[in-house]
Amino acid sequence: MWGRESADSNFLGDRFVWKFMSIVCFWFRRDLRLQDNAGLFHALQSGHPVLPVFIFDEEILDKLPNKEDRRVEFIYESLVQLDTQLREQGSGLLVMKGSPEAVWKKIIQKYSPTAVYTNRDYEPYARQRDGEIKALLESKGVIFQTFKDQVIFEEGEVTKDDGKPYTVFTPYKRKWLSLLTEGHYKAYASDKIGSGQWYQGEIPSLMAYEGTGFRKSLEQSFPDRKIPVKIIERYDQTRDFPAIAGTSRLSVHLRFGTLSIRKAVEVGIRSNATWLSELIWREFYMMILWHFPHVVKGAFKPAYDAIPWENNPEWFKAWCEGKTGFPIVDAGMRELSATGFMHNRVRMITASFLTKHLLIDWRWGEAWFAEKLLDFDLSANNGGWQWAAGSGCDAAPYFRVFSPDAQTERFDGKADYIRKWVPEYGTSEYPKPIVNHAVARVKAVEVYRNALKND
């Protein structure tokens, strides 16, 4: 098929014929897998050979402050796996680096695709980028087609009866579940269509990692993408205890699409309602970002932008380094710096501590997490920080201030998690608390109350 039986095939050779055939491209972004990939499925059904493409976007990479970035390594490792799978089918992954506009101009000039297929991305930068690429492609006569893949429900699919977006999670979740059918999490057979659908012409070998402009860290391991069903079955009982393996550790795979959200939801439905609820929270925050993009730079509730943050740089440095004198906070911050991961319960504790105990702007903490988290996702990170600060939708009330000691007693009573990350805990080497909890709590409530009294 695809012209292999044409009269020219035997004379010119397959590679030459493929070069002049009408092809389409599939643009990988937050969907780094062949399995159950919506946009890829439709590309492979187009009737044209599919050229797989990935772009190391310099608009994103140039903003990363650290040239040893775990996320770039994770992406590269995932691309190696994709390329290996595609090479086994006589094709390969075309990986290029640059601005998306410049890269697509080169691809159009060299490969002359008739269409570009991709999955939708909902972040503000991605929406702007895709609008610009769509205009570029269409000016060249190339069709740009996008599909829903990283969520079960997108944009305006889950709304109130009057069409307005939800800003409280519980009714959103209730509506989300009421709309869910088996068809929403049925897998796309994108890895079953067959090697005959792939572009078989020459594709350059995958660039060396150094070509990304980043250096590899000395030691790096990533969570398994295999779904740990046994852990998920007990998730509601184990998820709050950071010293044990009680969470799925799949967030990075959902972030970069090495795992299908449809597969995750199917497991959640079958295995644990609490874990499924966390997947719905993920979509809730994505929906908030879509409808209220101002949350990227400001509070969801504008009145909270009036809070007079103290923003003590020495306290912020102590928080970042895990040297606040509050063991559960310090353990979490050190785990983050060492691994790129922090337990979800501890994320709430550390975020509450920064915003309430230290009265440091939630955006400082959000930016630090954005730099360090392997599973960083703008919507979830922003939503979590605004929840902790009280400024977000369906957020914790401003007078709720987590007690680090009470949280430790409840969720790390034997201090196993603390001792793992703070080995000097309990010795004279461990720093004294930089603030007094009781005093800090009273002060935070007063500062918030005074700032919001006219709201």
C-alpha positions as CSV (number, residue, x, y, z in Angstrom):
1,M,0.0,0.0,0.0
2,W,0.9,3.7,-0.1
3,G,2.3,3.4,-3.6
4,R,4.6,0.5,-3.1
5,E,3.0,-1.4,-6.0
6,S,3.2,1.6,-8.4
7,A,5.2,1.2,-11.6
8,D,7.9,3.5,-10.3
9,S,8.4,1.6,-7.1
10,N,10.7,-1.1,-8.4
11,F,12.6,1.3,-10.7
12,L,13.2,4.2,-8.2
13,G,13.2,2.3,-4.9
14,D,10.8,2.6,-2.0
15,R,12.7,5.4,-0.2
16,F,12.6,7.6,-3.3
17,V,8.9,7.1,-3.8
18,W,8.1,7.8,-0.2
19,K,9.9,11.2,-0.5
20,F,7.4,12.4,-3.1
21,M,4.2,10.9,-1.6
22,S,1.5,13.0,0.1
23,I,2.0,12.7,3.9
24,V,0.6,14.0,7.1
25,C,2.4,14.8,10.3
26,F,1.5,14.0,13.9
27,W,2.9,16.5,16.4
28,F,3.7,14.9,19.8
29,R,3.4,17.3,22.8
30,R,1.8,16.2,26.1
31,D,1.1,12.7,24.7
32,L,4.4,10.9,24.5
33,R,3.0,7.4,23.7
34,L,1.8,5.3,20.8
35,Q,-0.9,3.6,22.8
36,D,-4.4,5.1,23.2
37,N,-3.5,8.4,21.6
38,A,-6.5,10.2,20.1
39,G,-4.9,12.5,17.6
40,L,-2.4,9.9,16.5
41,F,-5.3,7.4,15.9
42,H,-7.0,9.9,13.6
43,A,-3.8,10.7,11.8
44,L,-3.2,7.0,11.1
45,Q,-6.7,6.7,9.8
46,S,-6.2,9.6,7.4
47,G,-5.2,7.5,4.4
48,H,-1.8,9.1,4.2
49,P,1.6,8.0,5.6
50,V,2.2,9.6,9.0
51,L,5.4,11.4,9.9
52,P,5.8,11.6,13.7
53,V,7.3,14.9,14.9
54,F,8.5,16.3,18.2
55,I,9.8,19.8,18.8
56,F,12.0,20.9,21.7
57,D,10.4,24.3,22.0
58,E,13.0,27.0,22.7
59,E,10.2,29.3,23.8
60,I,9.8,27.0,26.8
61,L,13.4,25.6,27.2
62,D,15.0,29.1,27.3
63,K,12.9,30.0,30.3
64,L,14.2,27.1,32.4
65,P,16.7,28.4,34.9
66,N,18.6,25.1,35.5
67,K,20.5,23.4,32.7
68,E,20.1,20.1,34.6
69,D,16.4,19.7,34.4
70,R,14.7,16.4,35.3
71,R,11.7,17.1,33.1
72,V,13.9,17.6,30.0
73,E,15.6,14.3,30.8
74,F,12.2,12.6,31.2
75,I,11.0,13.9,27.9
76,Y,14.2,12.8,26.2
77,E,14.0,9.3,27.6
78,S,10.4,9.1,26.5
79,L,11.4,10.2,23.0
80,V,14.1,7.5,22.8
81,Q,11.4,4.9,23.6
82,L,9.1,6.3,21.0
83,D,11.8,6.5,18.4
84,T,12.8,2.9,19.1
85,Q,9.2,1.7,18.7
86,L,8.9,3.6,15.4
87,R,12.2,2.4,14.0
88,E,11.1,-1.2,14.6
89,Q,8.2,-0.4,12.2
90,G,10.5,1.1,9.5
91,S,9.9,4.7,10.5
92,G,11.2,7.0,13.2
93,L,10.6,10.1,15.2
94,L,11.6,13.4,13.7
95,V,13.0,15.5,16.6
96,M,13.9,19.2,16.0
97,K,14.8,22.1,18.3
98,G,13.8,25.7,17.8
99,S,10.8,27.9,17.9
100,P,7.7,26.0,16.7
101,E,7.1,28.5,13.9
102,A,10.6,28.2,12.5
103,V,10.6,24.4,12.8
104,W,7.3,24.0,11.0
105,K,8.6,26.2,8.1
106,K,11.5,23.8,7.7
107,I,9.2,20.7,7.9
108,I,6.9,22.1,5.3
109,Q,9.7,22.9,3.0
110,K,11.3,19.5,3.3
111,Y,8.4,17.1,3.6
112,S,5.4,19.0,2.2
113,P,2.7,17.6,4.5
114,T,-0.9,18.1,3.6
115,A,-2.1,18.1,7.2
116,V,-0.8,18.3,10.8
117,Y,-2.6,16.3,13.5
118,T,-2.1,17.0,17.2
119,N,-3.8,16.9,20.6
120,R,-5.1,20.0,22.2
121,D,-3.3,21.8,25.0
122,Y,-5.2,24.2,27.3
123,E,-2.5,26.4,28.8
124,P,-2.4,30.0,27.8
125,Y,1.0,29.8,26.0
126,A,-0.1,26.6,24.2
127,R,-3.3,28.2,23.0
128,Q,-1.4,31.2,21.7
129,R,1.2,29.0,20.0
130,D,-1.3,26.7,18.4
131,G,-3.2,29.7,17.0
132,E,-0.1,31.0,15.4
133,I,0.9,27.6,14.0
134,K,-2.6,27.1,12.6
135,A,-2.4,30.4,10.8
136,L,1.1,29.6,9.5
137,L,0.1,26.1,8.3
138,E,-3.1,27.2,6.7
139,S,-1.3,30.0,4.8
140,K,0.8,27.2,3.2
141,G,-2.3,25.1,2.4
142,V,-1.7,22.7,5.3
143,I,-4.7,21.6,7.4
144,F,-4.3,21.8,11.2
145,Q,-6.4,19.3,13.1
146,T,-6.6,19.0,16.9
147,F,-8.2,16.5,19.2
148,K,-9.1,16.0,22.9
149,D,-6.7,13.6,24.5
150,Q,-5.3,14.7,27.9
151,V,-8.6,15.0,29.6
152,I,-12.0,13.2,29.7
153,F,-13.9,16.5,29.5
154,E,-12.5,19.7,28.2
155,E,-13.3,23.4,27.9
156,G,-17.1,23.9,28.3
157,E,-18.2,20.2,28.4
158,V,-18.9,20.3,32.2
159,T,-20.8,23.4,33.1
160,K,-23.7,24.5,35.3
161,D,-27.2,24.3,33.8
162,D,-26.9,27.9,32.7
163,G,-23.7,27.2,30.8
164,K,-21.4,29.0,33.3
165,P,-18.3,27.2,34.6
166,Y,-18.2,25.6,38.0
167,T,-15.9,27.3,40.6
168,V,-16.6,24.8,43.4
169,F,-15.3,21.2,43.1
170,T,-18.0,19.1,44.6
171,P,-20.8,20.1,42.2
172,Y,-18.3,20.0,39.3
173,K,-17.4,16.4,40.3
174,R,-21.0,15.5,40.6
175,K,-21.8,16.8,37.1
176,W,-18.6,15.2,35.7
177,L,-19.6,11.8,37.0
178,S,-23.2,12.2,35.8
179,L,-21.9,12.8,32.2
180,L,-19.3,10.0,32.2
181,T,-20.0,7.0,30.0
182,E,-17.9,4.0,29.0
183,G,-17.3,5.8,25.6
184,H,-15.4,8.5,27.4
185,Y,-12.7,6.2,28.5
186,K,-12.7,3.7,25.7
187,A,-9.1,3.4,24.4
188,Y,-8.1,4.5,20.9
189,A,-6.4,1.7,19.0
190,S,-3.6,3.9,17.8
191,D,-0.9,1.3,18.4
192,K,-2.8,-1.5,16.5
193,I,-3.3,0.1,13.1
194,G,-0.1,-1.3,11.6
195,S,3.3,-0.3,10.4
196,G,2.1,0.3,6.9
197,Q,0.6,3.6,8.0
198,W,3.9,5.2,9.0
199,Y,6.1,7.4,6.9
200,Q,8.9,5.2,5.7
201,G,11.3,7.7,4.2
202,E,14.6,8.9,5.6
203,I,14.3,10.4,9.1
204,P,17.4,11.7,10.8
205,S,18.6,9.8,13.9
206,L,17.5,11.2,17.2
207,M,19.7,14.0,18.4
208,A,22.1,13.4,21.3
209,Y,20.8,14.6,24.6
210,E,23.4,17.4,24.5
211,G,21.6,18.8,21.5
212,T,18.8,19.9,23.8
213,G,21.2,22.4,25.4
214,F,20.9,20.6,28.7
215,R,23.2,18.5,30.8
216,K,22.3,15.2,32.3
217,S,22.2,14.9,36.1
218,L,24.5,12.4,37.7
219,E,21.7,10.3,39.0
220,Q,18.2,10.1,37.8
221,S,15.4,7.5,38.0
222,F,11.8,8.0,37.1
223,P,8.6,6.4,38.4
224,D,7.4,3.3,36.6
225,R,4.6,4.1,34.1
226,K,2.9,0.8,35.0
227,I,-0.3,1.5,37.0
228,P,0.2,0.1,40.6
229,V,-3.3,-1.3,41.0
230,K,-2.6,-2.8,44.4
231,I,-1.6,0.6,45.8
232,I,-4.6,2.3,44.1
233,E,-7.0,-0.2,45.6
234,R,-5.9,1.1,49.1
235,Y,-5.3,4.7,48.1
236,D,-8.0,6.1,50.3
237,Q,-6.3,4.5,53.3
238,T,-2.7,5.2,52.5
239,R,-2.5,8.4,50.5
240,D,-1.9,10.8,53.4
241,F,1.2,9.1,54.9
242,P,4.4,10.3,53.2
243,A,6.6,7.6,54.8
244,I,5.0,4.8,52.9
245,A,4.4,3.9,49.3
246,G,0.8,4.9,49.4
247,T,0.3,6.9,46.2
248,S,0.5,5.9,42.5
249,R,3.4,8.2,41.5
250,L,1.8,8.4,38.1
251,S,1.4,12.2,38.0
252,V,4.5,12.7,35.8
253,H,3.1,10.2,33.3
254,L,-0.2,12.0,33.2
255,R,1.6,15.3,32.8
256,F,3.6,14.2,29.8
257,G,1.1,11.8,28.4
258,T,3.2,8.6,28.7
259,L,0.0,7.3,30.3
260,S,-3.5,7.8,28.9
261,I,-6.0,9.6,31.1
262,R,-8.6,7.2,29.8
263,K,-6.7,4.2,31.1
264,A,-6.2,5.9,34.4
265,V,-9.9,6.7,34.8
266,E,-10.9,3.2,33.9
267,V,-8.6,1.9,36.7
268,G,-10.1,4.5,39.1
269,I,-13.6,3.5,38.3
270,R,-12.7,-0.2,38.9
271,S,-10.4,0.2,41.9
272,N,-10.8,3.3,44.1
273,A,-13.3,6.2,44.1
274,T,-10.9,8.5,46.0
275,W,-8.1,8.0,43.4
276,L,-10.7,8.8,40.7
277,S,-11.6,11.9,42.6
278,E,-8.0,13.1,42.3
279,L,-8.2,12.7,38.5
280,I,-11.3,14.8,38.5
281,W,-9.5,17.5,40.6
282,R,-6.9,17.5,37.8
283,E,-9.6,18.3,35.2
284,F,-11.3,20.8,37.5
285,Y,-8.1,22.9,37.7
286,M,-7.6,22.6,34.0
287,M,-11.1,23.9,33.5
288,I,-10.4,26.8,35.9
289,L,-7.3,27.7,33.9
290,W,-9.2,27.6,30.6
291,H,-12.1,29.8,31.8
292,F,-10.1,32.1,34.1
293,P,-6.6,32.5,32.6
294,H,-6.0,35.5,34.9
295,V,-5.1,33.0,37.7
296,V,-1.7,32.5,36.1
297,K,-0.6,35.9,37.4
298,G,-3.1,36.8,40.0
299,A,-5.5,35.5,42.6
300,F,-8.6,33.8,41.4
301,K,-10.4,36.0,44.0
302,P,-9.0,39.4,43.1
303,A,-9.5,40.7,46.7
304,Y,-6.6,38.5,47.8
305,D,-4.2,40.5,45.6
306,A,-4.5,43.1,48.4
307,I,-2.8,41.0,51.0
308,P,0.4,42.8,52.2
309,W,2.9,39.9,51.9
310,E,6.0,40.4,54.0
311,N,8.2,38.4,51.5
312,N,11.2,38.1,53.9
313,P,14.0,36.8,51.5
314,E,15.9,35.1,54.4
315,W,12.8,33.1,55.4
316,F,12.1,32.2,51.8
317,K,15.7,30.9,51.4
318,A,15.3,28.8,54.6
319,W,12.0,27.4,53.3
320,C,13.6,26.5,49.9
321,E,16.5,24.8,51.6
322,G,14.5,22.9,54.1
323,K,16.0,24.8,57.1
324,T,12.9,26.4,58.8
325,G,13.2,24.4,62.0
326,F,9.8,22.8,61.3
327,P,10.7,19.1,60.5
328,I,7.8,18.1,58.3
329,V,8.2,21.3,56.2
330,D,11.9,20.8,55.9
331,A,11.6,17.1,55.0
332,G,9.2,18.0,52.2
333,M,11.4,20.7,50.8
334,R,14.5,18.5,50.9
335,E,12.7,15.7,49.2
336,L,11.6,18.1,46.4
337,S,15.2,19.3,45.8
338,A,16.6,15.8,45.9
339,T,14.1,14.0,43.8
340,G,11.7,16.4,42.0
341,F,8.9,14.9,43.9
342,M,6.9,15.8,47.0
343,H,4.1,13.9,48.7
344,N,0.8,15.6,48.1
345,R,-0.1,15.9,51.8
346,V,3.3,17.5,52.4
347,R,2.8,19.9,49.4
348,M,-0.2,21.3,51.3
349,I,1.7,21.6,54.5
350,T,4.7,23.4,53.0
351,A,2.5,25.7,50.9
352,S,0.3,26.6,53.9
353,F,3.5,27.3,55.9
354,L,5.0,29.6,53.4
355,T,1.8,31.6,52.8
356,K,0.4,31.7,56.4
357,H,3.3,31.3,58.8
358,L,5.8,33.3,56.8
359,L,3.4,35.6,54.9
360,I,5.3,35.1,51.7
361,D,3.4,35.5,48.4
362,W,2.1,32.3,47.1
363,R,3.5,33.1,43.7
364,W,7.1,32.8,45.1
365,G,6.3,29.3,46.2
366,E,4.5,28.4,43.0
367,A,7.5,29.5,41.0
368,W,9.8,27.4,43.2
369,F,7.6,24.3,42.7
370,A,7.4,25.0,39.0
371,E,11.2,24.9,38.8
372,K,11.7,21.8,40.9
373,L,8.7,19.5,40.4
374,L,9.1,16.6,37.9
375,D,5.3,16.5,37.5
376,F,4.9,20.2,37.3
377,D,1.6,21.1,35.6
378,L,0.6,24.7,35.5
379,S,-3.1,24.2,36.3
380,A,-2.6,21.8,39.2
381,N,0.4,23.7,40.7
382,N,-1.5,27.1,40.5
383,G,-4.7,25.6,41.8
384,G,-2.9,23.9,44.7
385,W,-1.0,27.0,45.7
386,Q,-4.1,29.3,45.5
387,W,-6.0,26.7,47.5
388,A,-3.3,26.8,50.3
389,A,-3.2,30.6,50.2
390,G,-7.0,30.9,50.3
391,S,-7.0,33.0,47.1
392,G,-8.3,30.3,44.8
393,C,-11.6,28.7,43.8
394,D,-13.0,26.4,46.4
395,A,-10.0,27.2,48.6
396,A,-9.2,26.6,52.2
397,P,-10.6,29.6,54.2
398,Y,-8.0,32.2,55.2
399,F,-8.3,31.4,58.9
400,R,-7.4,27.8,58.3
401,V,-3.7,27.5,59.2
402,F,-2.1,24.1,59.2
403,S,-0.2,23.3,62.4
404,P,3.0,21.5,61.3
405,D,3.2,19.7,64.6
406,A,-0.4,18.5,64.4
407,Q,0.1,17.4,60.8
408,T,3.2,15.5,61.8
409,E,1.5,13.7,64.7
410,R,-1.3,12.7,62.4
411,F,0.5,11.6,59.3
412,D,4.1,10.9,60.3
413,G,3.7,10.0,64.0
414,K,6.9,8.0,64.2
415,A,8.8,10.7,62.2
416,D,10.0,8.0,59.7
417,Y,9.5,10.4,56.8
418,I,11.2,13.3,58.6
419,R,14.2,11.2,59.6
420,K,14.7,10.0,56.0
421,W,15.1,13.6,54.7
422,V,16.3,15.4,57.8
423,P,19.0,13.2,59.3
424,E,20.0,15.8,61.9
425,Y,16.5,16.0,63.3
426,G,16.6,15.7,67.1
427,T,20.2,16.8,67.3
428,S,21.8,20.2,68.1
429,E,22.6,20.6,64.4
430,Y,19.0,21.0,63.5
431,P,18.0,24.7,63.2
432,K,15.6,26.4,65.6
433,P,12.2,27.3,64.3
434,I,12.3,30.6,62.4
435,V,8.9,31.6,63.6
436,N,6.6,30.6,66.5
437,H,3.5,28.7,65.2
438,A,1.0,30.2,67.6
439,V,2.2,33.8,67.0
440,A,2.4,33.3,63.3
441,R,-1.1,31.9,63.1
442,V,-2.6,34.8,64.9
443,K,-0.7,37.3,62.8
444,A,-1.7,35.6,59.5
445,V,-5.4,35.6,60.4
446,E,-5.2,39.3,61.4
447,V,-3.3,40.3,58.2
448,Y,-5.8,38.4,56.0
449,R,-8.8,39.7,57.8
450,N,-7.7,43.3,57.6
451,A,-6.9,43.0,53.8
452,L,-10.2,41.3,53.1
453,K,-12.5,43.3,55.4
454,N,-14.0,45.3,52.5
455,D,-14.5,42.3,50.3
